[in-house]
């Protein structure tokens, strides 16, 4: 079956320049079972790599295509 699906997703962008090259401070907690850091809490402080300064983030809708070519 060559069926493709789209999934509604969100991403945070910089409220000043609209870039998605942003980071957010967070508290991470080690998960022994998964052997990975997990975000325990997001903090209010966010930075934009493009602006090079603190910013506030805005969540926008994106659409992610899920198809055979996307999975390869
Ligand atoms: Zn920015």
PDB file of the backbone (N, CA, C, O) and the ligand in Angstrom, with CONECT records:
HET     ZN  A 101       1
ATOM      1  N   UNK A   1       0.839  -1.197   0.000  1.00  0.00           N
ATOM      2  CA  UNK A   1       0.000   0.000   0.000  1.00  0.00           C
ATOM      3  C   UNK A   1       0.878   1.252   0.000  1.00  0.00           C
ATOM      4  O   UNK A   1       1.728   1.424   0.874  1.00  0.00           O
ATOM      5  N   UNK A   2       0.666   2.114  -0.976  1.00  0.00           N
ATOM      6  CA  UNK A   2       1.420   3.357  -1.040  1.00  0.00           C
ATOM      7  C   UNK A   2       0.612   4.494  -0.419  1.00  0.00           C
ATOM      8  O   UNK A   2       0.384   5.529  -1.046  1.00  0.00           O
ATOM      9  N   UNK A   3       0.200   4.288   0.781  1.00  0.00           N
ATOM     10  CA  UNK A   3      -0.631   5.285   1.429  1.00  0.00           C
ATOM     11  C   UNK A   3       0.232   6.177   2.327  1.00  0.00           C
ATOM     12  O   UNK A   3       1.086   5.694   3.069  1.00  0.00           O
ATOM     13  N   UNK A   4      -0.005   7.456   2.244  1.00  0.00           N
ATOM     14  CA  UNK A   4       0.733   8.374   3.104  1.00  0.00           C
ATOM     15  C   UNK A   4      -0.242   9.072   4.045  1.00  0.00           C
ATOM     16  O   UNK A   4      -1.399   9.321   3.708  1.00  0.00           O
ATOM     17  N   UNK A   5       0.253   9.369   5.199  1.00  0.00           N
ATOM     18  CA  UNK A   5      -0.574  10.020   6.205  1.00  0.00           C
ATOM     19  C   UNK A   5       0.070  11.341   6.602  1.00  0.00           C
ATOM     20  O   UNK A   5       1.284  11.511   6.492  1.00  0.00           O
ATOM     21  N   UNK A   6      -0.727  12.239   7.047  1.00  0.00           N
ATOM     22  CA  UNK A   6      -0.184  13.457   7.626  1.00  0.00           C
ATOM     23  C   UNK A   6      -0.615  13.526   9.082  1.00  0.00           C
ATOM     24  O   UNK A   6      -1.717  13.114   9.445  1.00  0.00           O
ATOM     25  N   UNK A   7       0.256  14.043   9.885  1.00  0.00           N
ATOM     26  CA  UNK A   7       0.000  14.124  11.317  1.00  0.00           C
ATOM     27  C   UNK A   7       0.140  15.567  11.752  1.00  0.00           C
ATOM     28  O   UNK A   7       1.128  16.229  11.435  1.00  0.00           O
ATOM     29  N   UNK A   8      -0.843  16.047  12.470  1.00  0.00           N
ATOM     30  CA  UNK A   8      -0.788  17.425  12.960  1.00  0.00           C
ATOM     31  C   UNK A   8       0.180  17.499  14.126  1.00  0.00           C
ATOM     32  O   UNK A   8       0.037  16.795  15.126  1.00  0.00           O
ATOM     33  N   UNK A   9       1.165  18.365  13.975  1.00  0.00           N
ATOM     34  CA  UNK A   9       2.146  18.521  15.034  1.00  0.00           C
ATOM     35  C   UNK A   9       2.305  20.008  15.350  1.00  0.00           C
ATOM     36  O   UNK A   9       1.776  20.872  14.651  1.00  0.00           O
ATOM     37  N   UNK A  10       3.035  20.276  16.403  1.00  0.00           N
ATOM     38  CA  UNK A  10       3.294  21.651  16.808  1.00  0.00           C
ATOM     39  C   UNK A  10       4.786  21.865  16.919  1.00  0.00           C
ATOM     40  O   UNK A  10       5.553  20.926  17.130  1.00  0.00           O
ATOM     41  N   UNK A  11       5.189  23.130  16.774  1.00  0.00           N
ATOM     42  CA  UNK A  11       6.576  23.449  17.085  1.00  0.00           C
ATOM     43  C   UNK A  11       6.636  24.857  17.641  1.00  0.00           C
ATOM     44  O   UNK A  11       5.871  25.733  17.239  1.00  0.00           O
ATOM     45  N   UNK A  12       7.554  25.061  18.568  1.00  0.00           N
ATOM     46  CA  UNK A  12       7.727  26.399  19.127  1.00  0.00           C
ATOM     47  C   UNK A  12       8.641  27.236  18.252  1.00  0.00           C
ATOM     48  O   UNK A  12       9.680  26.760  17.796  1.00  0.00           O
ATOM     49  N   UNK A  13       8.260  28.466  18.021  1.00  0.00           N
ATOM     50  CA  UNK A  13       9.102  29.393  17.270  1.00  0.00           C
ATOM     51  C   UNK A  13       9.323  30.660  18.091  1.00  0.00           C
ATOM     52  O   UNK A  13       8.598  30.949  19.043  1.00  0.00           O
ATOM     53  N   UNK A  14      10.353  31.404  17.685  1.00  0.00           N
ATOM     54  CA  UNK A  14      10.668  32.669  18.341  1.00  0.00           C
ATOM     55  C   UNK A  14       9.568  33.681  18.036  1.00  0.00           C
ATOM     56  O   UNK A  14       9.179  33.853  16.880  1.00  0.00           O
ATOM     57  N   UNK A  15       9.072  34.343  19.062  1.00  0.00           N
ATOM     58  CA  UNK A  15       8.004  35.319  18.848  1.00  0.00           C
ATOM     59  C   UNK A  15       8.529  36.581  18.180  1.00  0.00           C
ATOM     60  O   UNK A  15       7.742  37.389  17.687  1.00  0.00           O
ATOM     61  N   UNK A  16       9.849  36.763  18.153  1.00  0.00           N
ATOM     62  CA  UNK A  16      10.417  37.975  17.557  1.00  0.00           C
ATOM     63  C   UNK A  16      10.721  37.791  16.073  1.00  0.00           C
ATOM     64  O   UNK A  16      10.295  38.605  15.254  1.00  0.00           O
ATOM     65  N   UNK A  17      11.466  36.713  15.708  1.00  0.00           N
ATOM     66  CA  UNK A  17      11.907  36.561  14.317  1.00  0.00           C
ATOM     67  C   UNK A  17      11.240  35.376  13.625  1.00  0.00           C
ATOM     68  O   UNK A  17      11.377  35.228  12.411  1.00  0.00           O
ATOM     69  N   UNK A  18      10.528  34.536  14.357  1.00  0.00           N
ATOM     70  CA  UNK A  18       9.815  33.423  13.734  1.00  0.00           C
ATOM     71  C   UNK A  18      10.676  32.199  13.480  1.00  0.00           C
ATOM     72  O   UNK A  18      10.205  31.237  12.872  1.00  0.00           O
ATOM     73  N   UNK A  19      11.936  32.209  13.932  1.00  0.00           N
ATOM     74  CA  UNK A  19      12.805  31.062  13.714  1.00  0.00           C
ATOM     75  C   UNK A  19      12.437  29.922  14.670  1.00  0.00           C
ATOM     76  O   UNK A  19      11.999  30.155  15.797  1.00  0.00           O
ATOM     77  N   UNK A  20      12.626  28.669  14.189  1.00  0.00           N
ATOM     78  CA  UNK A  20      12.412  27.529  15.080  1.00  0.00           C
ATOM     79  C   UNK A  20      13.728  27.056  15.686  1.00  0.00           C
ATOM     80  O   UNK A  20      13.782  25.998  16.313  1.00  0.00           O
ATOM     81  N   UNK A  21      14.779  27.833  15.499  1.00  0.00           N
ATOM     82  CA  UNK A  21      16.080  27.511  16.081  1.00  0.00           C
ATOM     83  C   UNK A  21      16.126  28.081  17.497  1.00  0.00           C
ATOM     84  O   UNK A  21      16.837  29.046  17.777  1.00  0.00           O
ATOM     85  N   UNK A  22      15.348  27.458  18.381  1.00  0.00           N
ATOM     86  CA  UNK A  22      15.185  27.985  19.728  1.00  0.00           C
ATOM     87  C   UNK A  22      15.486  26.905  20.756  1.00  0.00           C
ATOM     88  O   UNK A  22      15.380  25.713  20.468  1.00  0.00           O
ATOM     89  N   UNK A  23      15.855  27.324  21.935  1.00  0.00           N
ATOM     90  CA  UNK A  23      16.106  26.400  23.033  1.00  0.00           C
ATOM     91  C   UNK A  23      15.323  26.867  24.247  1.00  0.00           C
ATOM     92  O   UNK A  23      14.965  28.038  24.371  1.00  0.00           O
ATOM     93  N   UNK A  24      15.070  25.922  25.137  1.00  0.00           N
ATOM     94  CA  UNK A  24      14.352  26.251  26.347  1.00  0.00           C
ATOM     95  C   UNK A  24      15.036  25.591  27.531  1.00  0.00           C
ATOM     96  O   UNK A  24      15.433  24.429  27.450  1.00  0.00           O
ATOM     97  N   UNK A  25      15.173  26.304  28.604  1.00  0.00           N
ATOM     98  CA  UNK A  25      15.749  25.722  29.803  1.00  0.00           C
ATOM     99  C   UNK A  25      14.788  24.689  30.373  1.00  0.00           C
ATOM    100  O   UNK A  25      13.571  24.871  30.353  1.00  0.00           O
ATOM    101  N   UNK A  26      15.358  23.603  30.882  1.00  0.00           N
ATOM    102  CA  UNK A  26      14.507  22.546  31.423  1.00  0.00           C
ATOM    103  C   UNK A  26      15.244  21.813  32.529  1.00  0.00           C
ATOM    104  O   UNK A  26      16.469  21.875  32.629  1.00  0.00           O
ATOM    105  N   UNK A  27      14.489  21.128  33.345  1.00  0.00           N
ATOM    106  CA  UNK A  27      15.053  20.245  34.359  1.00  0.00           C
ATOM    107  C   UNK A  27      14.952  18.815  33.838  1.00  0.00           C
ATOM    108  O   UNK A  27      13.863  18.330  33.531  1.00  0.00           O
ATOM    109  N   UNK A  28      16.083  18.156  33.743  1.00  0.00           N
ATOM    110  CA  UNK A  28      16.108  16.792  33.217  1.00  0.00           C
ATOM    111  C   UNK A  28      16.348  15.798  34.353  1.00  0.00           C
ATOM    112  O   UNK A  28      17.097  16.064  35.293  1.00  0.00           O
ATOM    113  N   UNK A  29      15.696  14.660  34.236  1.00  0.00           N
ATOM    114  CA  UNK A  29      15.849  13.598  35.235  1.00  0.00           C
ATOM    115  C   UNK A  29      16.267  12.315  34.522  1.00  0.00           C
ATOM    116  O   UNK A  29      15.698  11.964  33.488  1.00  0.00           O
ATOM    117  N   UNK A  30      17.271  11.607  35.077  1.00  0.00           N
ATOM    118  CA  UNK A  30      17.772  10.401  34.442  1.00  0.00           C
ATOM    119  C   UNK A  30      16.796   9.249  34.642  1.00  0.00           C
ATOM    120  O   UNK A  30      16.381   8.946  35.761  1.00  0.00           O
ATOM    121  N   UNK A  31      16.431   8.597  33.496  1.00  0.00           N
ATOM    122  CA  UNK A  31      15.563   7.432  33.544  1.00  0.00           C
ATOM    123  C   UNK A  31      16.431   6.187  33.380  1.00  0.00           C
ATOM    124  O   UNK A  31      16.995   5.959  32.310  1.00  0.00           O
ATOM    125  N   UNK A  32      16.540   5.380  34.440  1.00  0.00           N
ATOM    126  CA  UNK A  32      17.442   4.226  34.423  1.00  0.00           C
ATOM    127  C   UNK A  32      16.972   3.174  33.425  1.00  0.00           C
ATOM    128  O   UNK A  32      17.797   2.577  32.733  1.00  0.00           O
ATOM    129  N   UNK A  33      15.652   2.932  33.333  1.00  0.00           N
ATOM    130  CA  UNK A  33      15.135   1.902  32.428  1.00  0.00           C
ATOM    131  C   UNK A  33      15.402   2.255  30.970  1.00  0.00           C
ATOM    132  O   UNK A  33      15.814   1.401  30.184  1.00  0.00           O
ATOM    133  N   UNK A  34      15.166   3.519  30.610  1.00  0.00           N
ATOM    134  CA  UNK A  34      15.349   3.925  29.216  1.00  0.00           C
ATOM    135  C   UNK A  34      16.786   4.326  28.908  1.00  0.00           C
ATOM    136  O   UNK A  34      17.163   4.470  27.745  1.00  0.00           O
ATOM    137  N   UNK A  35      17.600   4.509  29.976  1.00  0.00           N
ATOM    138  CA  UNK A  35      18.976   4.974  29.782  1.00  0.00           C
ATOM    139  C   UNK A  35      19.008   6.280  28.995  1.00  0.00           C
ATOM    140  O   UNK A  35      19.764   6.425  28.035  1.00  0.00           O
ATOM    141  N   UNK A  36      18.174   7.228  29.421  1.00  0.00           N
ATOM    142  CA  UNK A  36      18.105   8.504  28.724  1.00  0.00           C
ATOM    143  C   UNK A  36      17.615   9.567  29.688  1.00  0.00           C
ATOM    144  O   UNK A  36      16.917   9.278  30.660  1.00  0.00           O
ATOM    145  N   UNK A  37      17.997  10.813  29.396  1.00  0.00           N
ATOM    146  CA  UNK A  37      17.491  11.936  30.154  1.00  0.00           C
ATOM    147  C   UNK A  37      16.057  12.228  29.718  1.00  0.00           C
ATOM    148  O   UNK A  37      15.741  12.209  28.529  1.00  0.00           O
ATOM    149  N   UNK A  38      15.211  12.494  30.680  1.00  0.00           N
ATOM    150  CA  UNK A  38      13.846  12.886  30.370  1.00  0.00           C
ATOM    151  C   UNK A  38      13.575  14.250  30.976  1.00  0.00           C
ATOM    152  O   UNK A  38      14.050  14.573  32.065  1.00  0.00           O
ATOM    153  N   UNK A  39      12.800  15.045  30.247  1.00  0.00           N
ATOM    154  CA  UNK A  39      12.479  16.377  30.743  1.00  0.00           C
ATOM    155  C   UNK A  39      11.446  16.264  31.856  1.00  0.00           C
ATOM    156  O   UNK A  39      10.325  15.804  31.639  1.00  0.00           O
ATOM    157  N   UNK A  40      11.839  16.687  33.036  1.00  0.00           N
ATOM    158  CA  UNK A  40      10.925  16.645  34.170  1.00  0.00           C
ATOM    159  C   UNK A  40      10.069  17.901  34.233  1.00  0.00           C
ATOM    160  O   UNK A  40       8.911  17.853  34.646  1.00  0.00           O
ATOM    161  N   UNK A  41      10.646  19.025  33.820  1.00  0.00           N
ATOM    162  CA  UNK A  41       9.893  20.278  33.846  1.00  0.00           C
ATOM    163  C   UNK A  41      10.553  21.265  32.900  1.00  0.00           C
ATOM    164  O   UNK A  41      11.778  21.332  32.797  1.00  0.00           O
ATOM    165  N   UNK A  42       9.718  22.027  32.213  1.00  0.00           N
ATOM    166  CA  UNK A  42      10.215  23.102  31.365  1.00  0.00           C
ATOM    167  C   UNK A  42      10.215  24.400  32.159  1.00  0.00           C
ATOM    168  O   UNK A  42       9.257  24.712  32.865  1.00  0.00           O
ATOM    169  N   UNK A  43      11.300  25.150  32.032  1.00  0.00           N
ATOM    170  CA  UNK A  43      11.374  26.424  32.723  1.00  0.00           C
ATOM    171  C   UNK A  43      10.945  27.549  31.782  1.00  0.00           C
ATOM    172  O   UNK A  43      10.836  27.356  30.571  1.00  0.00           O
ATOM    173  N   UNK A  44      10.709  28.700  32.346  1.00  0.00           N
ATOM    174  CA  UNK A  44      10.182  29.820  31.562  1.00  0.00           C
ATOM    175  C   UNK A  44      11.224  30.440  30.639  1.00  0.00           C
ATOM    176  O   UNK A  44      10.868  31.111  29.670  1.00  0.00           O
ATOM    177  N   UNK A  45      12.497  30.227  30.925  1.00  0.00           N
ATOM    178  CA  UNK A  45      13.535  30.918  30.187  1.00  0.00           C
ATOM    179  C   UNK A  45      13.811  30.254  28.839  1.00  0.00           C
ATOM    180  O   UNK A  45      14.224  29.095  28.797  1.00  0.00           O
ATOM    181  N   UNK A  46      13.589  30.976  27.738  1.00  0.00           N
ATOM    182  CA  UNK A  46      13.835  30.462  26.402  1.00  0.00           C
ATOM    183  C   UNK A  46      14.773  31.402  25.652  1.00  0.00           C
ATOM    184  O   UNK A  46      14.767  32.616  25.857  1.00  0.00           O
ATOM    185  N   UNK A  47      15.584  30.799  24.770  1.00  0.00           N
ATOM    186  CA  UNK A  47      16.519  31.588  23.987  1.00  0.00           C
ATOM    187  C   UNK A  47      16.355  31.284  22.505  1.00  0.00           C
ATOM    188  O   UNK A  47      16.006  30.169  22.118  1.00  0.00           O
ATOM    189  N   UNK A  48      16.615  32.310  21.675  1.00  0.00           N
ATOM    190  CA  UNK A  48      16.601  32.136  20.230  1.00  0.00           C
ATOM    191  C   UNK A  48      18.030  32.191  19.732  1.00  0.00           C
ATOM    192  O   UNK A  48      18.765  33.130  20.039  1.00  0.00           O
ATOM    193  N   UNK A  49      18.437  31.162  18.944  1.00  0.00           N
ATOM    194  CA  UNK A  49      19.797  31.109  18.423  1.00  0.00           C
ATOM    195  C   UNK A  49      20.016  32.197  17.379  1.00  0.00           C
ATOM    196  O   UNK A  49      21.137  32.676  17.211  1.00  0.00           O
ATOM    197  N   UNK A  50      18.964  32.587  16.683  1.00  0.00           N
ATOM    198  CA  UNK A  50      19.085  33.600  15.629  1.00  0.00           C
ATOM    199  C   UNK A  50      19.200  34.993  16.238  1.00  0.00           C
ATOM    200  O   UNK A  50      20.079  35.769  15.864  1.00  0.00           O
ATOM    201  N   UNK A  51      18.309  35.309  17.179  1.00  0.00           N
ATOM    202  CA  UNK A  51      18.365  36.607  17.850  1.00  0.00           C
ATOM    203  C   UNK A  51      19.566  36.672  18.796  1.00  0.00           C
ATOM    204  O   UNK A  51      20.088  37.752  19.072  1.00  0.00           O
ATOM    205  N   UNK A  52      19.997  35.518  19.285  1.00  0.00           N
ATOM    206  CA  UNK A  52      21.097  35.476  20.222  1.00  0.00           C
ATOM    207  C   UNK A  52      20.739  36.084  21.560  1.00  0.00           C
ATOM    208  O   UNK A  52      21.592  36.640  22.251  1.00  0.00           O
ATOM    209  N   UNK A  53      19.481  35.976  21.916  1.00  0.00           N
ATOM    210  CA  UNK A  53      19.021  36.614  23.140  1.00  0.00           C
ATOM    211  C   UNK A  53      17.829  35.835  23.682  1.00  0.00           C
ATOM    212  O   UNK A  53      17.301  34.934  23.031  1.00  0.00           O
ATOM    213  N   UNK A  54      17.424  36.209  24.888  1.00  0.00           N
ATOM    214  CA  UNK A  54      16.218  35.624  25.459  1.00  0.00           C
ATOM    215  C   UNK A  54      15.003  36.025  24.643  1.00  0.00           C
ATOM    216  O   UNK A  54      14.942  37.136  24.116  1.00  0.00           O
ATOM    217  N   UNK A  55      14.048  35.133  24.538  1.00  0.00           N
ATOM    218  CA  UNK A  55      12.836  35.437  23.801  1.00  0.00           C
ATOM    219  C   UNK A  55      11.679  34.675  24.432  1.00  0.00           C
ATOM    220  O   UNK A  55      11.864  33.892  25.363  1.00  0.00           O
ATOM    221  N   UNK A  56      10.495  34.918  23.912  1.00  0.00           N
ATOM    222  CA  UNK A  56       9.356  34.109  24.299  1.00  0.00           C
ATOM    223  C   UNK A  56       8.962  33.257  23.095  1.00  0.00           C
ATOM    224  O   UNK A  56       9.127  33.674  21.949  1.00  0.00           O
ATOM    225  N   UNK A  57       8.439  32.060  23.365  1.00  0.00           N
ATOM    226  CA  UNK A  57       8.135  31.115  22.302  1.00  0.00           C
ATOM    227  C   UNK A  57       6.646  31.104  22.004  1.00  0.00           C
ATOM    228  O   UNK A  57       5.811  31.306  22.885  1.00  0.00           O
ATOM    229  N   UNK A  58       6.336  30.859  20.724  1.00  0.00           N
ATOM    230  CA  UNK A  58       4.954  30.721  20.299  1.00  0.00           C
ATOM    231  C   UNK A  58       4.814  29.362  19.625  1.00  0.00           C
ATOM    232  O   UNK A  58       5.619  29.013  18.762  1.00  0.00           O
ATOM    233  N   UNK A  59       3.802  28.597  20.011  1.00  0.00           N
ATOM    234  CA  UNK A  59       3.553  27.302  19.373  1.00  0.00           C
ATOM    235  C   UNK A  59       2.749  27.511  18.095  1.00  0.00           C
ATOM    236  O   UNK A  59       1.695  28.146  18.107  1.00  0.00           O
ATOM    237  N   UNK A  60       3.262  26.967  16.992  1.00  0.00           N
ATOM    238  CA  UNK A  60       2.507  27.020  15.744  1.00  0.00           C
ATOM    239  C   UNK A  60       2.229  25.603  15.256  1.00  0.00           C
ATOM    240  O   UNK A  60       2.957  24.663  15.575  1.00  0.00           O
ATOM    241  N   UNK A  61       1.163  25.470  14.478  1.00  0.00           N
ATOM    242  CA  UNK A  61       0.820  24.166  13.919  1.00  0.00           C
ATOM    243  C   UNK A  61       1.706  23.869  12.716  1.00  0.00           C
ATOM    244  O   UNK A  61       1.971  24.747  11.895  1.00  0.00           O
ATOM    245  N   UNK A  62       2.155  22.637  12.622  1.00  0.00           N
ATOM    246  CA  UNK A  62       2.865  22.172  11.438  1.00  0.00           C
ATOM    247  C   UNK A  62       2.217  20.872  11.004  1.00  0.00           C
ATOM    248  O   UNK A  62       1.496  20.247  11.782  1.00  0.00           O
ATOM    249  N   UNK A  63       2.464  20.465   9.792  1.00  0.00           N
ATOM    250  CA  UNK A  63       1.938  19.188   9.330  1.00  0.00           C
ATOM    251  C   UNK A  63       3.086  18.325   8.869  1.00  0.00           C
ATOM    252  O   UNK A  63       3.838  18.690   7.965  1.00  0.00           O
ATOM    253  N   UNK A  64       3.212  17.177   9.499  1.00  0.00           N
ATOM    254  CA  UNK A  64       4.316  16.283   9.203  1.00  0.00           C
ATOM    255  C   UNK A  64       3.809  15.159   8.314  1.00  0.00           C
ATOM    256  O   UNK A  64       2.871  14.446   8.672  1.00  0.00           O
ATOM    257  N   UNK A  65       4.434  15.009   7.157  1.00  0.00           N
ATOM    258  CA  UNK A  65       4.011  13.955   6.246  1.00  0.00           C
ATOM    259  C   UNK A  65       4.637  12.636   6.664  1.00  0.00           C
ATOM    260  O   UNK A  65       5.855  12.535   6.818  1.00  0.00           O
ATOM    261  N   UNK A  66       3.798  11.627   6.847  1.00  0.00           N
ATOM    262  CA  UNK A  66       4.280  10.292   7.180  1.00  0.00           C
ATOM    263  C   UNK A  66       4.020   9.391   5.973  1.00  0.00           C
ATOM    264  O   UNK A  66       2.877   9.017   5.709  1.00  0.00           O
ATOM    265  N   UNK A  67       5.054   9.051   5.259  1.00  0.00           N
ATOM    266  CA  UNK A  67       4.886   8.203   4.093  1.00  0.00           C
ATOM    267  C   UNK A  67       6.059   7.274   3.953  1.00  0.00           C
ATOM    268  O   UNK A  67       6.985   7.323   4.763  1.00  0.00           O
ATOM    269  N   UNK A  68       6.047   6.410   2.926  1.00  0.00           N
ATOM    270  CA  UNK A  68       7.167   5.468   2.723  1.00  0.00           C
ATOM    271  C   UNK A  68       8.489   6.188   2.546  1.00  0.00           C
ATOM    272  O   UNK A  68       9.519   5.719   3.030  1.00  0.00           O
ATOM    273  N   UNK A  69       8.473   7.335   1.850  1.00  0.00           N
ATOM    274  CA  UNK A  69       9.712   8.049   1.634  1.00  0.00           C
ATOM    275  C   UNK A  69      10.196   8.735   2.908  1.00  0.00           C
ATOM    276  O   UNK A  69      11.398   8.899   3.113  1.00  0.00           O
ATOM    277  N   UNK A  70       9.258   9.132   3.758  1.00  0.00           N
ATOM    278  CA  UNK A  70       9.627   9.791   5.005  1.00  0.00           C
ATOM    279  C   UNK A  70      10.209   8.817   6.004  1.00  0.00           C
ATOM    280  O   UNK A  70      11.020   9.189   6.852  1.00  0.00           O
ATOM    281  N   UNK A  71       9.785   7.547   5.900  1.00  0.00           N
ATOM    282  CA  UNK A  71      10.253   6.552   6.850  1.00  0.00           C
ATOM    283  C   UNK A  71      11.628   6.030   6.471  1.00  0.00           C
ATOM    284  O   UNK A  71      12.367   5.552   7.331  1.00  0.00           O
ATOM    285  N   UNK A  72      11.983   6.117   5.178  1.00  0.00           N
ATOM    286  CA  UNK A  72      13.263   5.589   4.716  1.00  0.00           C
ATOM    287  C   UNK A  72      14.377   6.465   5.200  1.00  0.00           C
ATOM    288  O   UNK A  72      15.544   6.192   4.918  1.00  0.00           O
TER     289      UNK A  72
HETATM  290 ZN    ZN A 101      14.540  35.033  17.199  1.00  0.00          ZN
END
